[in-house]
Structures are given as C-alpha cells and as structure tokens.
Amino acid sequence: MPRDTHGDLRLEHVYWFPEREGPDDLVVIDCIEFGEQFRCADPVADLAFLVMDLREAGRRDLADALVEGYFAVTPDDEASEGRALLPLYVAYRATVRAKVEAFKAREPEVPEAEARAAQARARRYLLLALRELQAPALAPCLLLVMGLPGTGKSTLARALAGEGFSWVRSDAVRKQLANLPSEAPADPSVYTPAWNERTYAVCRELTEARLSEGERVVVDANFKQDSQRAPFVELAADLGVPAQILVVTADDPTIRERLSRRTGDVSDADVSVYLQARAAWQPLRPEHAAIAAEIDGAGPPEEVLQRALQQLRAAGLW
C-alpha cells in the first residue's frame, strides 16, 4: 500500500550518533519534500534503496538485520507481499544506480580515471541486481577450489563445472601460456616463481572477465601461498560477488597412490611436487578462513561433489 515515505533513502542520507540513546541515535536527512510523486510509494521500495546500499557496501549482515527488523513490525499480510517484492525493488534500485554511473562514465568532461571508476561501479551495481533476481544456484559467485596435488581438487572442479560453474584451471592456463598441448609434459622452467605469478595473474584476468558477465566461476589451483589467494578474494569484493573457499584434503597414502598412477593429465604434479607443495603451504589468513570450508576429497567423485554442494547450500550459494 502506498504511503508517504522518504523517497531517497540512500545510505549517505542516514547518520548514526553512537553517543545518543535510541531511537535518536539515527538521523535521516534529505527526504524528497518537493514531490509527492516521488515520495508517496510502496514503503518496501524505500526500504530497498537502503538495503541495496548496505549490500553494495559489503554489509549484507546489516541489510539482512534491517529487513528482518522492518518486517517484524509489519502486518503479516503486508510482510508476505513485501518480502516477495523486495528482491525486485532492490534490483531496480541497483539498476538505476548502475545507469547513473554508466552515464557518468561516458561524459566527455569526466577525467579518464574517474570514468573508469564509474564504469566499475556500474558493473558492480548490475551484478548486485543480477544476484537479487536469480536463484542462489544461478547467481554470480566465486569459488576457489584449492589444495595439494592429488587431493582431488581438479576432479571436484570438473564436477562443479558440470553443475554450471565456469572452470578456470591453473594447470591448463600454464600449458596454454607455454604453447603446449594440455597433456604434454612441461619443462621445469615453466614452474618457476615468475611463471607461477604469470599463471595466477592470467587466471585472475579470466575470472574477472567471466564474473563480470554474470557467470559462476570456480578457480582450480593449489593456492598454496597467501599472495596467490588474496587477489581473487579481493576481486570478488571489488565486484560485490560472494566468494567461497573449498580446501580439498586427502590422507597421505591416498595422495601418493593417486599421483603414482596419474597419466595423460594436464597436471604435471608427481609425489616430489606434492612434497614441495606441502612444505610450502601457508595457512589461510583469518578473513580467508572465515569463508573457507574443508572438503574431504576421498571417495567417489559424486560423494565429494555432494559434500561441496552441501557447503555451498550452507553459504547460500546453492
């Protein structure tokens, strides 16, 4: 039901004064007083603007708390309708902000650096809108599947590709950069630190391009060092898409047995490579551990896939 609302309830119009007692600790400014046609509307559409801004700012927790608080004091019939309409309104608000930023990016008087920033913001808003309108199993997200050689991470990544993820595989990228057939053994020279850095950089470029198109991306690499993980997690944050880390594990005998019988694979890893990677493995930093889950890579591939999908469901990504 239309009501007299704020009309422009953006995050920049809400101020918090922590030294005050509630509800006077929150002050909202710049209501559209001059135009009833903009101000009198569905209050859920007004709510959606602030929800959208909070989600765009990376505070989905505050956005969710705001939504739950609002509907907790809303009559049941209106709350039911409002919850159904909220994703549409949030997507609408995000799309309008994307249009504003896109117009700014094309203005000839806007400096180039500022125009690029506006273009990036427009893309971020559009991805937010897409996430609101799609089911969790279809919405853009980034999945990092990492682990030591032989744990089964590539087998899991391949299975996830069968579930709709776009697969970026570091082993395949490395062979392409070296102009080698995928199953041809590579010279040790393409496994130097410089080559590793180049390979991960190209994987990141591919990931950014695919996420920007609204795809769900799984990046398959060992990610044994923090410096290899951080650029991907930061990319997801920059684009406003959720990231999830799956650390695939297996016991030492299983890994050795798998690597000893590996033939005709794009990966060149053997037991010696496994031992080197194990020695070089760096623990996840706390903020990465917060979005990570360990997946047991032992057993049939379908069972491992189901373990991964269960984790994605828990994270709201499936």
N, C-alpha and C positions, 0 to 999 in steps of 0.2 A: 504494500500500500504506500503510495507516495506521501512523503512528509517534508516538512521544512527542515532541510539538512544544512550541512556546511557548504557543500558544493565543490570544494577543492581541498579535500583532506589529505594533503601530502605530508610526508614525514617532516619536511622543512617548516611546516606550519604548527608543529607540536613541540612544546618546550616543557622540560622537566626540571623542577626546582626541588632537589632532594632535601633541602633544609626545611621545607614546608610539610605540614600534615596533609594527608589525602582528604578529599579529592582536590584540594587547592594546589597540590604539587604539580599538577598538569595544567598547562595553559595552551589553548588552541587559538590561533590568530588567523586573520585574512579570510574570514567567511565571505562568500560572494553575496554581499548585501544588495548589490545594484541590479541583480537579475533573477527574478523568481524562476524563469525558465531553466536556469542552470542550477538553482539551489533546491527547488522543490522536485524531489525524485525519490526513487526507492532508496531507503537508508542503507541497504546492503550494498548498493553501488557506491555509496560514500565510504562505507567500511572497506570496500575492495581496494580503494585507492591507497589507503594506509597499509593494508595487508600486502599489497603489491610492492610498495616501497620498502617495507620491512624485509620481504623475501629477497628483493633485489639487493638490499644491503647485506645479505648473508645472515639475517636474524630470523630464520624460519621459526625458531623457538618462540620469539616474541609475537610473530604473526599468528602462530597457532594458539598461543595463550589469549591473544586479542579476540580471535574468532570464537574460542570456547567461552570466554567471558561475556561476549556480546550475546551469543545465542542462549546462554544460561539464564538471561533475564528477558528473553524474548518469548512471547506466547508460542506454544507448541506448533500451532498450525503455521504461523509466520516463520518460525525457526526452520521447519521442514522445507518450506519453499525457499527460504533464504539460503540454506546450505546447498540446495540444488542449483541455485543461480550464481552462487559466489564464484566458482571457477570461471564461468563465462564473464562475469564482471571484472575479475582480476585480469583475465586475458585481454579484455577490452581496454582496461586502463594501461596495461603494459604495451599494447599495440599503439595506442595514442602517443605514449611517451617515445616509442620507437620512431614513429612518424616525425615527431618534433625534432629528435636527434638527427634523423636522416635528412630533414630539410636543412638543419644547421650545417651538416657535413658538406652540403652542396652549395652553400652560399659562397660566392667568389671572394667576399671580403674577409672570410674566416681564415686565419692562418692555417697552414698545412698540418701542423702538429695538432692543433685544436680540432681540425676537421677529422683527422684520423681517430682521435679520442671519441668524438661524437659518433663516428661510424661504429666504433667498438661498442659504445653504449647502446646504440640502436640494435645491434646484433644480440647483445645481452638481453635486452627487453623482449625481443622476438623469441628467443629461446625460452625465456620465462613464460611467455604466453603459450608457447607450444607445450611446455610441461603441464600447464594448468588444464589444457584441453585434452591431453592424451592420457590413456590408462598408464599406471606405473610400469607395466611390462613393455610399453612402447615409447615412453618419454625419453628424451636425451639424457644420457648419463655416461660417466667414465668409469671403467672397471680396469684396475691394474691387477693382472694375474702374475704373481712373482714367486720365486722360489729357486732352489738349487737345481742343477741339471739332474734329470732322472726322477724328479718328484711327480711328474705327470702334469705339469702346468700347461704345456702345449696341447696335450690331449684334452684337458679341460677347456682351454681357449677355443679349440676346434669345435667342441660340443656346444659352447656358448654361441659360436658363430652360426651354428645350426638353429639356435633359438632367436636369431635376429640381430646379433651383435656384429658390428663391422670389426674384423680381426686385423690388428696391426702386430705383426710378428717380427721381433728384432732379428732373428736368425735369417729370415727371408730378406729383410731390408739390407742386412750386411752383404749377403750374396749379390743382391742387385747392385749395390754400390761398387762391388768389386767386379761387376760384369761376369759373374759366374753362374752356371746353371744351378738351380736350387739344391740338387742332390750331389753336386760336385764338391769334393773336399777342398777346403780353403787353406791357403798358406798361413802359417802362424803370424805373418806380418799384418794380417787384417784383424788381429785380435789385440793390437797394441792399445794403450790408453787413448791415443789420439783417434784411432779407428772406433773405439768404443764410444767416445764422445760424439764423433760424427754420426754413428749409427743411432744413438739415442736422440740426437738433435733432429734427424730426419723422421724418426718415429713420432717425435713431438709435433713436427710440422704436419704429418699425415693425420695425426689425432686432432689437431686444431681444425684442419680443413673439414674433416668428417663431422666433428661435433658442431661446427658452425652450420652445417647442412641439416642439423637436427637428428643426426644418427646416434645410435647407442654404440659405443666403442669399447672394445676390450684390447688392451695392450699387453702382449705376451713377451716378457723378458725376465731375466733373473733379478734385475733391480737390486743387486747386492749392496750398492752404496747409496747413502742418503742423497748425494749430489745427483744421482740418476732418478730418484723418486720425486724429489721436490719440484722440478719443473712441470711435471704432469699434474701434481696436486694443485699447484699454483695456477696452471692453465684452467683447470676445472673451476676454480674460484673466480678467475677473471671472466669466464664465460657464464658464470652463475648456474652451472650444472652440478649435480651431486657427484661425488667421487666415492668409490668403494675399493678397498684393497683386499685381495684374497691371497693369503700366503699359503701356497701349496706345500705340504710336507709329506715325507715318507721316511721309513726307517732306513738305516744304512745298508743292510743286506738287500733290501728291495731295490734301492737306487743302484747299487753295484750290479745286481743281476740284470736290471733293465739296460744299463749302459753297456754291459758286456755283449748283449745280443742286438744292439741297435745297428741297423744297416739301412742304407738308402734313405737317410733322413736329411732334412735341410740343416739340422743341427750337427755341428762337428764335435760336440762335447763327449768326452770319454771319462773314465774314472779319474785320471790325473786332473782334468779340467774341473771335475766335481770337487776334488780335494782342495784345489786352489780357490775355488769359489767359496767353499765352506770356511776356509781360513780368512777370507777377505770380507765375509758377510758382516754388515753393520746392523745393529738393532734399529728398529723403527723409532724415530723421534716421537715424543708423546702425542703431538697433534696428528701424526700419521697413524699411530697405534689406535687412536680414538675412532678411526674409520676403517679399521682392519679386522679381519677375521681369519683364523687358521682353518684350512680345509685339508682333511686327510686325503691324500692322493692315492692311497692303497685301495685295491678292489676294482671291480668292473667300472669302466668309464661312465656308464649310466648312473651308478650309485654315487660316484664322485660329482657328477653333474647335479644330481638331486640335492646333495649336501650344499653345493654352491647356490642353487636356486632357493633353498630354504633360507640361506643367509641373506640373499637379495630380497626375499619377501620381508624378512625382519627389518631390513633397512628401508623398506618402502620403495624398492626398485623393481619389484616383480609382482 
